[in-house]
Amino acid sequence: MKLKKVIIIGGGASGIMAAISAARKGAGVTLLEHMDRVGKKILSTGNGKCNYTNRVQDKSCYRGENPSFAWPVLKQFGFGDTLKFFLELGIYPKEREGYLYPASGQASSVLDVLRMELSRLSVNVVTGADIKEIKKNQRGFHIETSQSSFHGDACIIACGLKAFPKSGSDGSLFPHIEKLGHTFIDIVPALVQLKAKQSFFKSIAGIRSDISVELYVNQKLIARDRGEVQLTEYGISGIPVFQISRFAARALAENKNTQAVLDFTPYLSMEELKEELNRRFYREGAKKDCEEALIGFFPKKLIPVLLKECEIEIHKNAGILTERELKKLAEEIKYMHITITGTKGFEHAQVCAGGVNTEEINPETLESKLVTGLYFAGEVIDIDGICGGYNLQWAWASGYVAGLHGAE
């Protein structure tokens, strides 16, 4: 039987997995990467510790124009499959609240075992290979690169999008994908920091606190999350911000009014907050000014900002604050409105939202509905996950499925 040849374009997580999957199926595999080595982006995941999957798998963890597209793929290679796959390669899992990391605490361990498996399976890894042309003919795919030309019976595109372009995801393959007849859902940064209009952020930069964040687009609540938010000189960051950022980025791209509402006491109801403020200002505030009355309740740098936004004089005696002023302060603490003006861009984004339209891809095999023998894997498809190992789980699953069916 003739050995089937599979060409994979893109040596990130999904491309490496596609190569391993296809090679295990018996195909002759060539992996093309235009950077000087494969898997660079893997090294930066999980702050260098590589949160490679998550025990909790739910449809709400994946997003896109058609999020349910991800489910047939994840059913073929889910959490248990990922756990077993990496355990067999040598990665012993360390779990924290459902998040899985290698016991070594090093993302480099994950990349090391993947590269070892590529070598064991005799995958032809070609680095520094810039794609010049992808042609489909009767015999398969002819791919011209800066290194050489390659021929394959099947071609898997796993080039990523534009997030963290230093790792190789720079959008350079998009024109080739469009030339093959495919279309893109508009690409915007996701899992990224958000910029805000308000000038006071410079004075509160560095604060990390338990904050609830709600995102409003054209006055409609679109998303919310809660956790440790970082206040920065440009706006807001942290996992809760990352979780809602794709919706903000999309709204901004469409020139829609985009606002976030911050709740600095998500652990208190409004009534509980008012009671605490009454205690601090009226019952214990006779010998304190307004700033002093809030010390111990909020980070010190935040207090002047909260008071100033309510037009309350910082050194006014706390005990003579009017009920109207105290009510306004409570509302500012629970519902601080900030105007979102942008994101920190693709350079800082962990992933992108958007990508190749899923209507043009078979969800069972990840083969193109337009070009026989052409497959897609990973972030280049219009599927993105929330924080917590979901984007890597999508990379492993989609890479496995594309490699499996591409080799058949």
C-alpha positions in Angstrom: 0.0 0.0 0.0 1.3 3.5 -0.9 2.4 5.5 2.1 0.1 8.5 2.4 2.0 11.8 2.6 0.6 14.6 4.9 2.0 18.1 4.9 1.3 20.2 8.0 1.8 23.9 7.9 2.4 25.4 11.4 4.5 24.0 14.2 2.5 25.2 17.2 0.6 23.0 19.6 -2.1 21.9 17.1 0.4 21.4 14.3 2.6 19.2 16.4 -0.3 17.2 17.6 -1.6 16.8 14.0 1.9 15.5 13.0 2.0 13.0 15.8 -1.6 11.8 15.1 -1.0 11.4 11.4 2.4 9.7 11.9 0.9 7.2 14.4 -1.7 6.4 11.7 1.1 5.4 9.4 1.4 8.5 7.2 4.7 10.0 6.0 4.5 13.5 7.7 6.3 16.7 7.0 5.9 19.6 9.4 6.6 23.0 8.0 7.3 25.9 10.5 8.5 29.4 9.4 10.2 30.1 12.8 13.6 28.7 13.8 12.0 26.0 16.0 8.6 24.5 16.6 6.4 25.1 19.7 7.6 28.5 20.7 4.2 29.6 21.9 3.8 26.6 24.2 6.7 27.9 26.3 4.8 31.0 27.2 1.5 29.3 28.2 0.4 29.3 31.9 3.1 31.9 32.7 5.7 29.4 31.6 4.1 26.5 33.6 1.8 25.3 30.7 -1.8 24.8 31.9 -2.2 22.1 29.2 -5.9 21.2 29.9 -8.7 21.4 32.4 -10.8 18.8 34.0 -14.0 20.8 33.6 -15.1 20.6 30.0 -18.4 22.4 29.1 -19.7 23.9 25.9 -19.7 27.3 27.6 -15.8 27.1 27.8 -15.5 27.5 24.0 -16.5 30.4 21.9 -16.9 31.5 18.3 -19.7 32.3 15.8 -20.8 28.7 16.2 -19.3 27.4 19.5 -21.0 24.0 19.2 -18.7 23.3 16.3 -16.0 22.4 18.8 -18.0 19.6 20.5 -17.7 16.8 17.9 -14.0 17.4 17.9 -13.7 17.4 21.7 -15.7 14.2 21.8 -13.1 12.5 19.8 -10.2 13.7 21.9 -11.3 15.1 25.3 -9.8 15.7 28.7 -9.2 12.0 29.4 -7.5 11.5 26.1 -5.2 14.5 26.7 -4.3 13.2 30.2 -3.5 9.8 28.9 -1.6 11.1 25.9 0.8 13.3 27.9 1.1 10.7 30.7 2.4 8.2 28.2 4.9 10.8 26.9 6.2 11.4 30.4 4.1 14.3 31.7 2.9 13.6 35.2 -0.1 15.8 35.9 -0.3 18.3 38.8 -3.9 19.5 39.3 -5.1 22.7 40.9 -8.8 23.3 41.0 -9.3 21.4 37.7 -6.3 23.1 36.0 -3.7 20.7 34.9 0.1 21.5 34.8 3.1 19.2 34.3 4.5 18.2 37.7 7.9 19.7 36.6 6.2 23.1 36.7 7.9 23.8 33.3 6.2 24.4 29.9 9.5 23.3 28.4 8.8 19.8 29.6 5.6 19.6 27.5 7.5 20.8 24.4 10.4 18.5 25.1 8.2 15.3 25.1 6.3 16.5 22.0 9.6 17.0 20.1 10.9 13.6 21.3 7.7 12.0 19.9 8.1 13.8 16.6 11.6 12.4 16.4 10.5 8.9 17.4 7.9 8.9 14.7 10.4 10.2 12.1 8.4 13.3 11.3 10.3 15.5 8.9 10.4 18.8 10.7 11.4 21.7 8.5 12.0 25.1 10.2 12.6 28.5 8.6 10.1 27.5 5.9 8.2 30.5 4.7 5.2 29.5 2.5 5.3 31.0 -1.0 2.5 29.0 -2.6 -0.1 26.3 -1.9 -1.5 24.6 -5.0 -4.1 21.9 -5.2 -3.8 19.6 -8.2 -5.1 16.1 -9.2 -2.2 14.5 -7.3 -2.7 16.4 -4.1 -1.0 19.5 -2.8 2.1 21.2 -4.1 3.6 23.6 -1.5 6.4 26.0 -2.4 8.5 27.3 0.5 11.7 29.4 1.0 13.5 26.1 1.8 12.2 23.8 -0.9 9.0 22.4 -2.5 6.9 19.7 -1.0 4.1 17.4 -2.2 1.4 15.9 0.0 -1.7 13.9 -0.5 -3.3 15.9 2.3 -2.5 19.3 3.8 -3.3 20.4 7.3 -3.2 24.1 8.0 -2.4 24.9 11.7 -0.8 28.3 11.4 -2.6 30.1 14.3 -3.9 33.6 13.9 -2.2 36.8 15.1 -1.9 36.4 18.8 1.6 36.8 20.2 3.2 37.2 16.7 6.7 36.8 18.0 5.9 33.1 18.4 5.2 32.8 14.7 1.5 33.5 14.5 1.6 36.5 12.2 -1.2 36.1 9.7 1.2 35.6 6.8 -0.7 32.5 5.6 -4.1 34.2 5.4 -3.8 35.1 1.7 -3.0 31.5 0.8 -6.0 30.3 2.8 -8.3 32.8 1.0 -6.8 31.8 -2.4 -8.0 28.3 -1.6 -11.5 29.7 -1.3 -12.0 30.0 2.4 -13.3 33.1 4.3 -12.5 34.5 7.7 -14.6 35.7 10.6 -13.1 39.0 11.5 -10.0 38.4 13.8 -9.7 40.4 17.0 -7.5 39.9 20.1 -8.9 37.7 22.9 -7.6 36.9 26.4 -6.1 40.4 26.4 -5.8 43.5 28.6 -8.3 46.3 28.1 -7.5 50.0 27.9 -9.8 52.6 29.6 -10.4 56.2 29.0 -10.3 57.4 32.6 -7.1 59.3 33.5 -7.1 58.1 37.2 -5.8 54.7 36.3 -2.2 56.1 36.4 -2.6 56.8 40.1 -4.0 53.4 41.0 -1.7 51.2 38.8 -0.4 48.2 40.6 -3.5 47.4 42.6 -4.7 43.8 42.6 -8.0 43.1 44.2 -11.1 40.8 44.1 -13.3 42.7 41.7 -16.4 41.8 39.7 -16.3 43.0 36.1 -19.4 43.5 33.9 -19.1 44.3 30.2 -21.8 46.5 28.5 -22.0 47.0 24.8 -24.5 49.7 23.7 -25.9 49.6 27.3 -26.6 45.9 27.1 -24.9 43.4 29.5 -22.8 41.0 27.4 -20.5 39.3 29.8 -19.3 39.2 33.5 -16.6 37.6 35.5 -15.1 37.9 38.9 -11.6 37.3 40.4 -8.3 39.1 40.9 -8.3 42.1 38.6 -5.2 44.2 38.1 -5.5 47.9 37.8 -2.9 49.3 35.4 -1.8 52.6 34.1 -3.7 52.0 30.9 -6.8 50.2 32.3 -7.6 46.7 33.6 -6.0 43.3 33.4 -6.2 39.8 35.0 -8.1 36.6 34.3 -11.6 38.1 34.8 -10.7 40.8 32.2 -9.3 38.2 29.8 -12.5 36.2 30.0 -14.6 39.1 28.8 -12.1 40.7 26.5 -13.0 38.9 23.2 -16.5 40.5 23.5 -15.0 43.9 24.1 -12.6 43.6 21.2 -15.4 42.6 18.9 -17.6 45.5 20.0 -14.8 48.0 19.6 -14.0 46.6 16.1 -17.7 47.4 15.3 -17.4 50.9 16.7 -20.0 50.1 19.5 -20.1 51.9 22.8 -18.2 49.6 25.2 -18.1 50.1 29.0 -17.1 48.0 31.9 -18.6 48.3 35.4 -16.4 47.4 38.3 -17.6 46.2 41.7 -14.9 46.6 44.3 -16.9 44.7 47.0 -18.4 41.7 45.1 -18.4 39.8 48.4 -20.9 42.3 49.9 -24.5 43.1 48.9 -25.4 46.8 48.5 -27.2 46.7 51.9 -24.1 45.1 53.6 -21.9 47.7 52.0 -24.1 50.6 53.1 -24.1 49.2 56.7 -20.3 49.0 56.6 -20.0 52.6 55.4 -22.4 53.8 58.0 -20.3 52.2 60.7 -17.0 53.7 59.3 -18.3 57.2 58.7 -21.1 57.8 61.3 -20.4 55.5 64.2 -16.6 55.6 64.1 -15.7 58.5 61.9 -16.0 61.5 64.2 -12.3 61.8 64.6 -11.4 60.7 61.1 -11.4 62.4 57.7 -13.1 60.6 54.7 -9.8 59.1 53.5 -8.9 57.7 56.9 -12.4 56.2 57.3 -11.8 53.9 54.3 -8.3 52.8 55.2 -8.3 49.0 55.9 -11.3 48.6 53.6 -9.7 49.5 50.3 -6.1 49.7 49.0 -4.8 53.1 50.0 -4.2 54.3 46.4 -7.8 53.6 45.5 -9.4 55.6 48.2 -8.7 59.1 46.8 -10.0 58.0 43.4 -13.3 56.7 44.8 -13.9 59.9 46.8 -12.9 62.2 43.9 -15.3 60.4 41.5 -18.1 61.1 44.0 -16.9 64.8 44.4 -16.2 64.2 48.1 -13.4 66.2 49.7 -10.8 63.8 50.9 -10.1 65.5 54.2 -13.7 66.3 55.0 -14.7 65.1 58.5 -16.1 61.6 57.9 -18.9 62.1 60.5 -20.5 65.0 58.7 -20.8 63.3 55.3 -24.4 63.6 54.1 -26.6 60.6 53.5 -26.7 61.6 49.8 -22.9 61.6 49.6 -22.6 58.3 51.4 -25.2 56.7 49.0 -23.2 58.1 46.0 -20.0 56.6 47.5 -21.7 53.2 47.9 -22.9 53.3 44.3 -19.4 54.2 43.0 -17.9 51.3 44.9 -20.4 48.9 43.5 -20.9 50.3 40.0 -17.8 52.2 38.9 -18.3 52.8 35.1 -15.3 53.0 32.9 -15.1 53.5 29.2 -13.2 50.9 27.2 -11.3 52.4 24.4 -9.2 49.5 23.1 -7.2 46.4 23.8 -3.4 45.9 24.3 -3.4 44.4 20.8 -2.3 41.1 19.2 1.2 41.4 20.7 -0.2 40.9 24.2 -3.1 38.6 23.4 -2.9 35.0 24.4 -5.3 34.0 21.6 -7.6 35.5 19.0 -11.3 35.4 18.3 -12.3 34.8 14.7 -10.7 32.7 12.1 -11.7 30.4 9.2 -15.5 30.2 9.0 -16.6 26.9 10.6 -19.5 26.7 8.1 -16.8 25.8 5.5 -15.3 22.9 7.6 -16.6 19.5 8.5 -16.9 19.3 12.3 -16.4 15.6 12.4 -13.1 15.5 10.4 -12.0 19.1 10.2 -11.7 18.7 6.4 -12.5 21.6 4.2 -15.9 21.4 2.6 -14.5 23.4 -0.3 -11.1 21.6 -1.0 -10.8 17.8 -0.7 -7.8 16.8 1.4 -7.4 20.2 3.0 -7.8 20.2 6.8 -7.6 22.9 9.6 -6.5 22.6 13.2 -6.1 24.9 16.2 -6.6 28.7 16.5 -6.9 29.3 12.8 -10.4 27.9 13.1 -13.1 30.3 14.5 -13.0 28.7 17.9 -11.4 30.1 21.0 -11.5 29.0 24.6 -11.7 30.8 27.9 -8.7 31.0 30.3 -7.8 27.7 32.0 -6.2 25.4 29.5 -9.1 25.4 27.1 -7.2 26.8 24.1 -4.5 24.1 24.5 -7.2 21.5 24.8 -8.7 22.7 21.6 -5.3 22.6 20.0 -4.6 19.0 21.1 -8.1 17.9 20.1 -8.3 19.6 16.7 -4.8 18.6 15.9 -5.5 15.0 16.7 -8.7 14.9 14.6 -7.2 16.7 11.6 -4.1 14.4 11.7 -6.2 11.2 12.1 -8.5 11.9 9.2 -5.8 13.6 7.1 -3.8 10.3 7.3 -6.7 8.0 6.5 
